[in-house]
Amino acid sequence: EVQLVESGGGLVKPGGSLRLSCAASGFTFSSYSMNWVRQAPGKGLEWVSSISSSSSYIYYADSVKGRFTISRDNAKNSLYLQMNSLRAEDTAVYYCARAPDDSSPYFDYWGQGTLVTVSS
Amino acid sequence: AIRMTQSPSSFSASTGDRVTITCRASQGISSYLAWYQQKPGKAPKLLIYAASTLQSGVPSRFSGSGSGTDFTLTISCLQSEDFATYYCQQYYSYPPLTFGGGTKVEIK
């Protein structure tokens, strides 16, 4: 069974940093592109970042470029999102999501999400 | 960036109804479109990809159609568990990957 479990969310002050993790199991993690998608309270879905299976290709939304860094450790079956210079508008539930392959970036499995709150 | 526009943003329907949700892309995206269902407090769930291919395990009352700029998600006979918010997403041109604003299906 495919499982994606996010962790690392919490309350952080504006300008602060946070590192999210996503632990994957039930599939060959190193064969799949992985993604972060967020959802602000009461709002729709917003794609944040993608990383290809071998980390060769990395993409970011303009809203987070230069502040967030996506990475993965295929040996540990883990995906990460380092978030720096956090702003109030980054407050959201952050989902880890799998894409079925490197050339088809839709999301066939999602984690349960982790809430990030940026507030003073 | 390709903008995805869903309509309506919300509507009420009854169990047993046939419902259709529309998604329009700001430019042609061939068939590179996915649909998701999200219930309150839960992660989204993939329903359809490649505009019309049903994800494994999704009931056959769900169907998708369209190509280019205009797409529809149809639920042939609405069930109680289908009351949720639905999102479309294009993956033709990225970054960025973009979602529609969502369509909330409520109980009449």
gemmi code that builds the backbone of each chain (N, CA, C; Angstrom):
import gemmi

chains = {
    "A": [
        ("GLU", (0.845, -1.193, 0.000), (0.000, 0.000, 0.000), (0.888, 1.254, 0.000)),
        ("VAL", (0.602, 2.146, -0.923), (1.365, 3.392, -0.974), (0.997, 4.260, 0.229)),
        ("GLN", (2.029, 4.748, 0.911), (1.804, 5.673, 2.031), (2.775, 6.839, 1.939)),
        ("LEU", (2.257, 8.021, 2.174), (3.055, 9.239, 2.243), (2.683, 9.933, 3.547)),
        ("VAL", (3.684, 10.152, 4.388), (3.416, 10.727, 5.704), (4.278, 11.967, 5.894)),
        ("GLU", (3.615, 13.123, 5.952), (4.323, 14.386, 6.141), (4.540, 14.672, 7.623)),
        ("SER", (5.586, 15.428, 7.897), (5.851, 15.882, 9.255), (6.645, 17.180, 9.185)),
        ("GLY", (6.746, 17.850, 10.331), (7.572, 19.042, 10.397), (6.820, 20.356, 10.423)),
        ("GLY", (5.507, 20.300, 10.251), (4.736, 21.534, 10.284), (4.656, 22.103, 11.694)),
        ("GLY", (4.164, 23.333, 11.783), (4.017, 23.964, 13.084), (3.874, 25.460, 12.959)),
        ("LEU", (3.981, 26.127, 14.107), (3.868, 27.584, 14.160), (5.257, 28.207, 14.092)),
        ("VAL", (5.409, 29.169, 13.189), (6.706, 29.834, 13.022), (6.450, 31.319, 12.809)),
        ("LYS", (7.368, 32.143, 13.269), (7.230, 33.590, 13.099), (7.617, 34.015, 11.684)),
        ("PRO", (7.054, 35.114, 11.202), (7.464, 35.633, 9.892), (8.968, 35.811, 9.830)),
        ("GLY", (9.542, 35.401, 8.704), (10.982, 35.444, 8.538), (11.687, 34.192, 9.002)),
        ("GLY", (10.964, 33.312, 9.664), (11.561, 32.092, 10.185), (11.676, 30.989, 9.148)),
        ("SER", (12.166, 29.844, 9.619), (12.398, 28.699, 8.741), (11.741, 27.450, 9.298)),
        ("LEU", (11.475, 26.524, 8.399), (10.883, 25.246, 8.775), (11.293, 24.231, 7.731)),
        ("ARG", (11.463, 22.986, 8.144), (11.771, 21.918, 7.193), (10.703, 20.848, 7.278)),
        ("LEU", (10.035, 20.630, 6.161), (9.029, 19.584, 6.092), (9.672, 18.299, 5.566)),
        ("SER", (9.166, 17.181, 6.039), (9.602, 15.880, 5.562), (8.394, 15.066, 5.109)),
        ("CYS", (8.641, 14.158, 4.204), (7.607, 13.238, 3.732), (8.243, 11.858, 3.650)),
        ("ALA", (7.761, 10.946, 4.462), (8.250, 9.574, 4.455), (7.376, 8.724, 3.550)),
        ("ALA", (8.003, 8.069, 2.582), (7.274, 7.271, 1.604), (7.472, 5.783, 1.855)),
        ("SER", (6.438, 5.012, 1.582), (6.530, 3.564, 1.698), (5.515, 2.916, 0.771)),
        ("GLY", (5.737, 1.633, 0.484), (4.789, 0.888, -0.329), (5.030, 0.974, -1.825)),
        ("PHE", (6.096, 1.642, -2.237), (6.448, 1.733, -3.651), (7.933, 2.039, -3.769)),
        ("THR", (8.471, 1.895, -4.977), (9.894, 2.157, -5.217), (10.088, 3.659, -5.365)),
        ("PHE", (10.388, 4.290, -4.249), (10.439, 5.757, -4.164), (11.353, 6.343, -5.237)),
        ("SER", (12.474, 5.717, -5.483), (13.482, 6.269, -6.397), (13.019, 6.297, -7.847)),
        ("SER", (11.866, 5.729, -8.142), (11.375, 5.674, -9.523), (10.337, 6.749, -9.844)),
        ("TYR", (9.995, 7.554, -8.864), (8.885, 8.492, -9.044), (9.278, 9.937, -8.768)),
        ("SER", (8.708, 10.835, -9.584), (8.779, 12.255, -9.259), (7.920, 12.528, -8.034)),
        ("MET", (8.346, 13.511, -7.251), (7.604, 13.871, -6.049), (7.348, 15.373, -6.026)),
        ("ASN", (6.340, 15.753, -5.292), (5.856, 17.128, -5.344), (5.371, 17.600, -3.978)),
        ("TRP", (5.336, 18.912, -3.839), (4.659, 19.559, -2.719), (3.532, 20.426, -3.282)),
        ("VAL", (2.364, 20.294, -2.686), (1.188, 21.077, -3.041), (0.630, 21.641, -1.736)),
        ("ARG", (0.220, 22.892, -1.740), (-0.294, 23.471, -0.511), (-1.711, 24.001, -0.678)),
        ("GLN", (-2.353, 24.201, 0.461), (-3.726, 24.698, 0.468), (-3.901, 25.625, 1.652)),
        ("ALA", (-4.027, 26.904, 1.375), (-4.274, 27.889, 2.425), (-5.658, 27.640, 3.031)),
        ("PRO", (-5.873, 28.023, 4.257), (-7.163, 27.773, 4.915), (-8.343, 28.293, 4.104)),
        ("GLY", (-9.259, 27.409, 3.788), (-10.450, 27.787, 3.047), (-10.229, 28.086, 1.582)),
        ("LYS", (-9.042, 27.818, 1.072), (-8.708, 28.151, -0.318), (-8.484, 26.899, -1.156)),
        ("GLY", (-8.118, 27.113, -2.410), (-7.890, 26.012, -3.329), (-6.471, 25.469, -3.252)),
        ("LEU", (-6.167, 24.570, -4.170), (-4.874, 23.909, -4.215), (-3.874, 24.744, -5.003)),
        ("GLU", (-2.648, 24.779, -4.506), (-1.564, 25.505, -5.172), (-0.329, 24.616, -5.239)),
        ("TRP", (0.148, 24.337, -6.441), (1.396, 23.594, -6.603), (2.557, 24.444, -6.102)),
        ("VAL", (3.492, 23.797, -5.386), (4.634, 24.496, -4.792), (5.941, 24.128, -5.485)),
        ("SER", (6.210, 22.820, -5.622), (7.509, 22.409, -6.124), (7.466, 20.958, -6.569)),
        ("SER", (8.347, 20.625, -7.515), (8.481, 19.263, -8.016), (9.943, 18.884, -8.106)),
        ("ILE", (10.223, 17.596, -7.925), (11.571, 17.068, -8.086), (11.471, 15.732, -8.817)),
        ("SER", (12.278, 15.545, -9.832), (12.232, 14.308, -10.594), (12.844, 13.162, -9.799)),
        ("SER", (12.710, 11.960, -10.318), (13.109, 10.760, -9.580), (14.586, 10.774, -9.177)),
        ("SER", (15.430, 11.299, -10.049), (16.873, 11.316, -9.757), (17.371, 12.694, -9.345)),
        ("SER", (16.420, 13.594, -9.092), (16.726, 14.982, -8.699), (17.331, 15.800, -9.839)),
        ("SER", (17.226, 15.284, -11.054), (17.787, 16.014, -12.199), (16.996, 17.270, -12.536)),
        ("TYR", (15.699, 17.201, -12.318), (14.821, 18.330, -12.636), (14.107, 18.792, -11.381)),
        ("ILE", (14.206, 20.084, -11.118), (13.562, 20.695, -9.960), (12.849, 21.947, -10.419)),
        ("TYR", (11.614, 22.113, -9.981), (10.819, 23.272, -10.365), (10.158, 23.870, -9.126)),
        ("TYR", (9.939, 25.183, -9.202), (9.284, 25.901, -8.111), (8.218, 26.846, -8.652)),
        ("ALA", (7.193, 27.066, -7.844), (6.255, 28.146, -8.118), (6.980, 29.469, -7.883)),
        ("ASP", (6.588, 30.487, -8.645), (7.215, 31.801, -8.489), (7.067, 32.327, -7.060)),
        ("SER", (5.963, 31.962, -6.419), (5.663, 32.476, -5.084), (6.647, 31.993, -4.020)),
        ("VAL", (7.396, 30.925, -4.316), (8.325, 30.376, -3.322), (9.765, 30.328, -3.818)),
        ("LYS", (9.982, 30.648, -5.086), (11.313, 30.554, -5.669), (12.280, 31.453, -4.911)),
        ("GLY", (13.445, 30.893, -4.591), (14.457, 31.637, -3.851), (14.314, 31.539, -2.341)),
        ("ARG", (13.172, 31.029, -1.884), (12.936, 30.882, -0.437), (12.808, 29.414, -0.019)),
        ("PHE", (12.245, 28.592, -0.894), (12.027, 27.177, -0.585), (13.004, 26.330, -1.397)),
        ("THR", (13.398, 25.192, -0.816), (14.256, 24.240, -1.505), (13.697, 22.839, -1.334)),
        ("ILE", (13.444, 22.192, -2.454), (12.981, 20.804, -2.427), (14.184, 19.882, -2.570)),
        ("SER", (14.148, 18.751, -1.900), (15.215, 17.767, -2.036), (14.642, 16.392, -1.697)),
        ("ARG", (15.404, 15.383, -1.997), (14.988, 14.020, -1.686), (16.195, 13.176, -1.349)),
        ("ASP", (15.962, 12.116, -0.597), (16.983, 11.131, -0.266), (16.393, 9.772, -0.630)),
        ("ASN", (16.778, 9.267, -1.782), (16.194, 8.009, -2.250), (16.607, 6.824, -1.364)),
        ("ALA", (17.737, 6.927, -0.711), (18.164, 5.856, 0.188), (17.276, 5.791, 1.431)),
        ("LYS", (16.706, 6.942, 1.794), (15.851, 6.995, 2.981), (14.367, 7.074, 2.632)),
        ("ASN", (14.050, 6.990, 1.337), (12.648, 7.082, 0.893), (11.968, 8.331, 1.437)),
        ("SER", (12.666, 9.436, 1.342), (12.167, 10.666, 1.948), (12.268, 11.865, 1.029)),
        ("LEU", (11.271, 12.728, 1.152), (11.192, 13.987, 0.424), (11.221, 15.107, 1.443)),
        ("TYR", (11.824, 16.236, 1.066), (11.952, 17.349, 2.003), (11.556, 18.665, 1.339)),
        ("LEU", (11.181, 19.610, 2.175), (10.967, 20.983, 1.718), (11.539, 21.907, 2.782)),
        ("GLN", (12.639, 22.556, 2.453), (13.220, 23.541, 3.343), (12.587, 24.884, 3.020)),
        ("MET", (11.956, 25.488, 4.013), (11.231, 26.737, 3.815), (11.899, 27.833, 4.643)),
        ("ASN", (12.434, 28.836, 3.967), (13.087, 29.970, 4.624), (12.317, 31.253, 4.350)),
        ("SER", (12.626, 32.275, 5.123), (11.996, 33.590, 4.936), (10.481, 33.476, 4.830)),
        ("LEU", (9.910, 32.747, 5.750), (8.479, 32.470, 5.688), (7.643, 33.729, 5.883)),
        ("ARG", (6.519, 33.746, 5.190), (5.584, 34.881, 5.208), (4.216, 34.392, 5.652)),
        ("ALA", (3.398, 35.338, 6.056), (2.053, 34.985, 6.488), (1.295, 34.237, 5.388)),
        ("GLU", (1.539, 34.609, 4.140), (0.833, 33.981, 3.023), (1.313, 32.564, 2.721)),
        ("ASP", (2.336, 32.101, 3.419), (2.764, 30.711, 3.289), (1.970, 29.789, 4.216)),
        ("THR", (1.125, 30.377, 5.059), (0.291, 29.575, 5.956), (-0.631, 28.676, 5.136)),
        ("ALA", (-0.525, 27.374, 5.360), (-1.276, 26.409, 4.554), (-1.044, 25.000, 5.082)),
        ("VAL", (-1.882, 24.103, 4.633), (-1.582, 22.679, 4.766), (-0.700, 22.299, 3.578)),
        ("TYR", (0.410, 21.647, 3.853), (1.349, 21.234, 2.814), (1.215, 19.729, 2.614)),
        ("TYR", (0.923, 19.365, 1.366), (0.782, 17.963, 1.007), (1.985, 17.506, 0.191)),
        ("CYS", (2.426, 16.324, 0.484), (3.398, 15.602, -0.326), (2.583, 14.768, -1.323)),
        ("ALA", (2.959, 14.774, -2.585), (2.172, 14.043, -3.579), (3.091, 13.373, -4.594)),
        ("ARG", (2.727, 12.172, -4.995), (3.513, 11.426, -5.973), (2.967, 11.657, -7.374)),
        ("ALA", (3.853, 11.773, -8.340), (3.459, 11.780, -9.748), (3.752, 10.394, -10.319)),
        ("PRO", (2.921, 9.894, -11.226), (3.101, 8.526, -11.707), (4.390, 8.311, -12.490)),
        ("ASP", (4.931, 9.348, -13.109), (6.244, 9.268, -13.738), (6.779, 10.664, -14.002)),
        ("ASP", (8.022, 10.735, -14.417), (8.686, 12.032, -14.577), (8.023, 12.912, -15.625)),
        ("SER", (7.324, 12.301, -16.587), (6.739, 13.106, -17.665), (5.237, 13.307, -17.512)),
        ("SER", (4.680, 12.857, -16.409), (3.230, 13.008, -16.183), (2.991, 13.592, -14.803)),
        ("PRO", (3.172, 14.875, -14.659), (3.059, 15.492, -13.337), (1.636, 15.784, -12.906)),
        ("TYR", (0.826, 14.766, -12.842), (-0.370, 14.849, -12.031), (-0.100, 13.980, -10.815)),
        ("PHE", (-1.051, 13.935, -9.860), (-0.721, 13.389, -8.546), (-1.627, 12.203, -8.199)),
        ("ASP", (-1.033, 11.017, -8.199), (-1.862, 9.836, -7.985), (-1.961, 9.412, -6.519)),
        ("TYR", (-1.039, 9.839, -5.688), (-1.134, 9.576, -4.257), (-0.719, 10.822, -3.485)),
        ("TRP", (-1.434, 11.066, -2.384), (-1.207, 12.235, -1.548), (-1.024, 11.804, -0.097)),
        ("GLY", (-0.230, 12.563, 0.624), (-0.165, 12.381, 2.061), (-1.342, 13.059, 2.739)),
        ("GLN", (-1.379, 12.994, 4.063), (-2.497, 13.558, 4.814), (-2.315, 15.068, 5.057)),
        ("GLY", (-1.116, 15.563, 4.823), (-0.830, 16.979, 4.958), (-0.271, 17.351, 6.321)),
        ("THR", (0.485, 18.440, 6.348), (1.007, 18.989, 7.592), (0.776, 20.503, 7.558)),
        ("LEU", (0.282, 21.035, 8.666), (-0.110, 22.445, 8.713), (1.072, 23.317, 9.100)),
        ("VAL", (1.306, 24.332, 8.293), (2.305, 25.350, 8.586), (1.575, 26.667, 8.841)),
        ("THR", (1.823, 27.244, 10.000), (1.207, 28.526, 10.356), (2.310, 29.546, 10.580)),
        ("VAL", (2.264, 30.623, 9.823), (3.255, 31.691, 9.948), (2.564, 32.896, 10.574)),
        ("SER", (2.933, 33.153, 11.808), (2.270, 34.226, 12.552), (3.156, 34.692, 13.695)),
        ("SER", (3.063, 35.959, 14.010), (3.828, 36.501, 15.125), (3.046, 36.377, 16.429)),
    ],
    "B": [
        ("ALA", (1.813, 31.499, -17.526), (1.193, 30.363, -16.852), (-0.210, 30.121, -17.428)),
        ("ILE", (-0.567, 28.852, -17.524), (-1.894, 28.493, -18.010), (-2.890, 28.642, -16.872)),
        ("ARG", (-3.942, 29.410, -17.134), (-4.966, 29.612, -16.123), (-6.110, 28.629, -16.336)),
        ("MET", (-6.551, 27.992, -15.252), (-7.641, 27.030, -15.292), (-8.850, 27.637, -14.580)),
        ("THR", (-9.970, 27.676, -15.275), (-11.175, 28.279, -14.721), (-12.283, 27.240, -14.637)),
        ("GLN", (-12.785, 27.020, -13.442), (-13.856, 26.047, -13.240), (-15.199, 26.764, -13.075)),
        ("SER", (-16.242, 26.114, -13.556), (-17.580, 26.637, -13.334), (-18.572, 25.491, -13.171)),
        ("PRO", (-19.597, 25.685, -12.314), (-19.705, 26.817, -11.392), (-18.730, 26.648, -10.233)),
        ("SER", (-18.644, 27.660, -9.367), (-17.777, 27.549, -8.194), (-18.447, 26.694, -7.105)),
        ("SER", (-19.752, 26.671, -7.118), (-20.498, 25.799, -6.211), (-21.925, 25.644, -6.726)),
        ("PHE", (-22.547, 24.543, -6.319), (-23.958, 24.344, -6.646), (-24.517, 23.272, -5.739)),
        ("SER", (-25.842, 23.239, -5.689), (-26.535, 22.231, -4.887), (-27.167, 21.204, -5.809)),
        ("ALA", (-27.134, 19.974, -5.371), (-27.721, 18.884, -6.136), (-28.271, 17.827, -5.195)),
        ("SER", (-29.072, 16.941, -5.744), (-29.679, 15.885, -4.952), (-29.084, 14.546, -5.318)),
        ("THR", (-29.134, 13.631, -4.376), (-28.705, 12.263, -4.647), (-29.474, 11.723, -5.840)),
        ("GLY", (-28.738, 11.093, -6.761), (-29.346, 10.565, -7.968), (-29.245, 11.489, -9.168)),
        ("ASP", (-28.924, 12.732, -8.955), (-28.797, 13.691, -10.049), (-27.578, 13.367, -10.924)),
        ("ARG", (-27.659, 13.804, -12.168), (-26.504, 13.802, -13.066), (-25.917, 15.203, -13.005)),
        ("VAL", (-24.648, 15.301, -12.693), (-24.040, 16.625, -12.554), (-22.824, 16.737, -13.457)),
        ("THR", (-22.598, 17.957, -13.913), (-21.466, 18.241, -14.790), (-20.730, 19.459, -14.292)),
        ("ILE", (-19.431, 19.347, -14.234), (-18.550, 20.444, -13.837), (-17.655, 20.758, -15.026)),
        ("THR", (-17.452, 22.039, -15.267), (-16.677, 22.469, -16.420), (-15.348, 23.077, -15.998)),
        ("CYS", (-14.330, 22.820, -16.792), (-12.994, 23.380, -16.573), (-12.498, 23.914, -17.911)),
        ("ARG", (-12.057, 25.153, -17.915), (-11.583, 25.764, -19.150), (-10.144, 26.240, -18.976)),
        ("ALA", (-9.278, 25.903, -19.916), (-7.882, 26.326, -19.893), (-7.705, 27.591, -20.713)),
        ("SER", (-6.787, 28.428, -20.286), (-6.558, 29.701, -20.971), (-5.858, 29.520, -22.319)),
        ("GLN", (-5.293, 28.341, -22.538), (-4.733, 27.974, -23.836), (-4.841, 26.466, -23.981)),
        ("GLY", (-4.641, 25.976, -25.186), (-4.810, 24.550, -25.414), (-3.848, 23.703, -24.605)),
        ("ILE", (-4.383, 22.637, -24.006), (-3.565, 21.741, -23.196), (-3.705, 20.285, -23.658)),
        ("SER", (-4.151, 20.107, -24.912), (-4.376, 18.755, -25.423), (-5.270, 17.996, -24.426)),
        ("SER", (-4.836, 16.831, -23.978), (-5.624, 16.075, -22.984), (-4.899, 15.958, -21.655)),
        ("TYR", (-3.994, 16.888, -21.384), (-3.177, 16.813, -20.179), (-3.908, 17.441, -18.994)),
        ("LEU", (-4.987, 16.780, -18.604), (-5.836, 17.296, -17.547), (-6.207, 16.201, -16.568)),
        ("ALA", (-6.158, 16.540, -15.285), (-6.560, 15.621, -14.222), (-7.679, 16.253, -13.401)),
        ("TRP", (-8.489, 15.375, -12.812), (-9.550, 15.797, -11.898), (-9.336, 15.149, -10.534)),
        ("TYR", (-9.600, 15.930, -9.490), (-9.450, 15.460, -8.114), (-10.731, 15.739, -7.330)),
        ("GLN", (-10.955, 14.907, -6.334), (-12.048, 15.098, -5.379), (-11.431, 15.340, -4.017)),
        ("GLN", (-11.949, 16.335, -3.296), (-11.466, 16.582, -1.948), (-12.634, 16.756, -0.987)),
        ("LYS", (-12.598, 15.997, 0.091), (-13.584, 16.137, 1.157), (-12.976, 16.934, 2.300)),
        ("PRO", (-13.824, 17.584, 3.113), (-13.303, 18.458, 4.179), (-12.317, 17.749, 5.098)),
        ("GLY", (-11.185, 18.379, 5.301), (-10.169, 17.860, 6.204), (-9.361, 16.705, 5.660)),
        ("LYS", (-9.561, 16.371, 4.388), (-8.872, 15.247, 3.783), (-8.005, 15.699, 2.614)),
        ("ALA", (-7.067, 14.841, 2.236), (-6.246, 15.115, 1.067), (-7.061, 14.908, -0.205)),
        ("PRO", (-6.696, 15.593, -1.279), (-7.353, 15.325, -2.564), (-7.124, 13.879, -3.006)),
        ("LYS", (-8.043, 13.420, -3.835), (-7.980, 12.063, -4.382), (-8.083, 12.158, -5.904)),
        ("LEU", (-7.178, 11.486, -6.604), (-7.206, 11.497, -8.062), (-8.404, 10.703, -8.573)),
        ("LEU", (-9.180, 11.323, -9.455), (-10.312, 10.649, -10.083), (-10.014, 10.260, -11.528)),
        ("ILE", (-9.505, 11.208, -12.282), (-9.335, 11.066, -13.722), (-8.044, 11.732, -14.146)),
        ("TYR", (-7.334, 11.111, -15.090), (-6.169, 11.718, -15.699), (-6.261, 11.564, -17.209)),
        ("ALA", (-5.405, 12.282, -17.905), (-5.471, 12.304, -19.381), (-6.890, 12.628, -19.858)),
        ("ALA", (-7.532, 13.508, -19.140), (-8.855, 14.051, -19.443), (-10.009, 13.073, -19.304)),
        ("SER", (-9.752, 11.791, -19.591), (-10.889, 10.852, -19.616), (-10.564, 9.470, -19.065)),
        ("THR", (-9.367, 9.247, -18.579), (-8.984, 7.935, -18.062), (-9.285, 7.861, -16.573)),
        ("LEU", (-10.111, 6.884, -16.212), (-10.517, 6.713, -14.817), (-9.383, 6.088, -14.013)),
        ("GLN", (-9.024, 6.703, -12.914), (-8.023, 6.127, -12.020), (-8.554, 4.819, -11.443)),
        ("SER", (-7.676, 3.877, -11.253), (-8.050, 2.579, -10.689), (-8.804, 2.746, -9.371)),
        ("GLY", (-9.904, 2.035, -9.246), (-10.677, 2.067, -8.014), (-11.746, 3.141, -7.949)),
        ("VAL", (-11.770, 4.042, -8.918), (-12.771, 5.111, -8.931), (-14.054, 4.580, -9.569)),
        ("PRO", (-15.196, 4.836, -8.959), (-16.461, 4.319, -9.504), (-16.735, 4.801, -10.921)),
        ("SER", (-17.384, 3.947, -11.685), (-17.618, 4.253, -13.098), (-18.666, 5.348, -13.313)),
        ("ARG", (-19.335, 5.790, -12.266), (-20.278, 6.904, -12.419), (-19.539, 8.225, -12.698)),
        ("PHE", (-18.226, 8.231, -12.446), (-17.410, 9.389, -12.773), (-16.873, 9.240, -14.201)),
        ("SER", (-16.931, 10.316, -14.969), (-16.350, 10.298, -16.302), (-15.838, 11.694, -16.649)),
        ("GLY", (-14.854, 11.716, -17.520), (-14.286, 12.980, -17.960), (-14.236, 13.030, -19.477)),
        ("SER", (-14.332, 14.237, -20.012), (-14.252, 14.401, -21.452), (-13.641, 15.755, -21.778)),
        ("GLY", (-13.284, 15.909, -23.055), (-12.757, 17.177, -23.529), (-11.322, 17.073, -23.975)),
        ("SER", (-10.907, 18.087, -24.719), (-9.515, 18.239, -25.132), (-9.344, 19.672, -25.609)),
        ("GLY", (-8.094, 20.104, -25.675), (-7.850, 21.486, -26.065), (-8.019, 22.442, -24.902)),
        ("THR", (-9.132, 23.165, -24.882), (-9.352, 24.134, -23.812), (-10.564, 23.846, -22.934)),
        ("ASP", (-11.469, 22.987, -23.369), (-12.721, 22.770, -22.640), (-12.884, 21.330, -22.196)),
        ("PHE", (-13.160, 21.172, -20.901), (-13.228, 19.846, -20.287), (-14.427, 19.774, -19.350)),
        ("THR", (-14.932, 18.559, -19.175), (-16.023, 18.347, -18.241), (-15.779, 17.114, -17.389)),
        ("LEU", (-16.238, 17.197, -16.147), (-16.318, 16.045, -15.247), (-17.797, 15.808, -15.023)),
        ("THR", (-18.225, 14.579, -15.251), (-19.631, 14.221, -15.081), (-19.752, 13.127, -14.041)),
        ("ILE", (-20.711, 13.296, -13.148), (-21.089, 12.245, -12.208), (-22.486, 11.816, -12.625)),
        ("SER", (-22.621, 10.568, -13.055), (-23.860, 10.155, -13.719), (-25.038, 10.020, -12.758)),
        ("CYS", (-24.759, 9.606, -11.536), (-25.825, 9.413, -10.557), (-25.233, 9.731, -9.192)),
        ("LEU", (-25.427, 10.954, -8.753), (-24.761, 11.458, -7.550), (-25.104, 10.632, -6.319)),
        ("GLN", (-24.067, 10.226, -5.618), (-24.225, 9.482, -4.379), (-23.874, 10.381, -3.191)),
        ("SER", (-24.278, 9.978, -1.995), (-24.053, 10.807, -0.808), (-22.564, 11.064, -0.574)),
        ("GLU", (-21.743, 10.072, -0.916), (-20.307, 10.218, -0.695), (-19.632, 11.117, -1.737)),
        ("ASP", (-20.375, 11.577, -2.725), (-19.808, 12.430, -3.776), (-19.885, 13.909, -3.452)),
        ("PHE", (-20.553, 14.260, -2.351), (-20.601, 15.669, -1.978), (-19.223, 16.072, -1.469)),
        ("ALA", (-18.601, 16.971, -2.222), (-17.188, 17.281, -2.017), (-16.830, 18.463, -2.919)),
        ("THR", (-15.557, 18.829, -2.894), (-15.051, 19.856, -3.807), (-14.179, 19.179, -4.861)),
        ("TYR", (-14.341, 19.607, -6.095), (-13.641, 19.006, -7.218), (-12.712, 20.029, -7.858)),
        ("TYR", (-11.505, 19.577, -8.195), (-10.508, 20.434, -8.810), (-10.004, 19.819, -10.109)),
        ("CYS", (-9.769, 20.673, -11.103), (-9.051, 20.233, -12.293), (-7.609, 20.745, -12.204)),
        ("GLN", (-6.719, 20.095, -12.936), (-5.303, 20.468, -12.945), (-4.721, 20.189, -14.323)),
        ("GLN", (-4.002, 21.166, -14.871), (-3.338, 20.937, -16.160), (-1.879, 20.553, -15.921)),
        ("TYR", (-1.389, 19.654, -16.769), (0.026, 19.287, -16.708), (0.642, 19.291, -18.102)),
        ("TYR", (0.096, 20.129, -18.957), (0.612, 20.249, -20.318), (1.862, 21.118, -20.368)),
        ("SER", (1.822, 22.215, -19.634), (2.928, 23.178, -19.665), (3.263, 23.584, -18.233)),
        ("TYR", (4.510, 23.368, -17.885), (4.947, 23.683, -16.525), (6.443, 23.914, -16.505)),
        ("PRO", (6.971, 24.580, -15.503), (6.188, 25.157, -14.401), (5.476, 26.435, -14.842)),
        ("PRO", (4.408, 26.808, -14.176), (3.860, 26.096, -13.030), (2.773, 25.101, -13.419)),
        ("LEU", (2.619, 24.064, -12.626), (1.427, 23.236, -12.692), (0.292, 24.056, -12.070)),
        ("THR", (-0.875, 24.026, -12.683), (-1.946, 24.900, -12.209), (-3.253, 24.148, -12.028)),
        ("PHE", (-3.974, 24.562, -10.975), (-5.269, 24.000, -10.645), (-6.368, 25.003, -10.944)),
        ("GLY", (-7.552, 24.493, -11.178), (-8.724, 25.330, -11.179), (-9.073, 25.737, -9.757)),
        ("GLY", (-9.991, 26.674, -9.637), (-10.349, 27.217, -8.331), (-11.231, 26.312, -7.489)),
        ("GLY", (-11.736, 25.252, -8.083), (-12.560, 24.302, -7.341), (-14.044, 24.501, -7.570)),
        ("THR", (-14.783, 23.397, -7.491), (-16.242, 23.404, -7.564), (-16.776, 22.602, -6.391)),
        ("LYS", (-17.533, 23.266, -5.542), (-18.092, 22.601, -4.369), (-19.483, 22.091, -4.693)),
        ("VAL", (-19.695, 20.800, -4.511), (-20.992, 20.175, -4.749), (-21.639, 19.947, -3.388)),
        ("GLU", (-22.761, 20.641, -3.171), (-23.446, 20.591, -1.877), (-24.781, 19.887, -2.004)),
        ("ILE", (-25.279, 19.457, -0.868), (-26.570, 18.754, -0.834), (-27.709, 19.759, -0.916)),
        ("LYS", (-28.664, 19.496, -1.822), (-29.838, 20.372, -1.957), (-30.816, 20.058, -0.834)),
    ],
}
model = gemmi.Model(1)
for chain_id, residues in chains.items():
    chain = gemmi.Chain(chain_id)
    for i, (resn, *xyz) in enumerate(residues, 1):
        res = gemmi.Residue()
        res.name, res.seqid = resn, gemmi.SeqId(i, " ")
        for name, pos in zip(("N", "CA", "C"), xyz):
            atom = gemmi.Atom()
            atom.name, atom.element = name, gemmi.Element(name[0])
            atom.pos, atom.b_iso = gemmi.Position(*pos), 0.0
            res.add_atom(atom)
        chain.add_residue(res)
    model.add_chain(chain)
structure = gemmi.Structure()
structure.add_model(model)
structure.setup_entities()
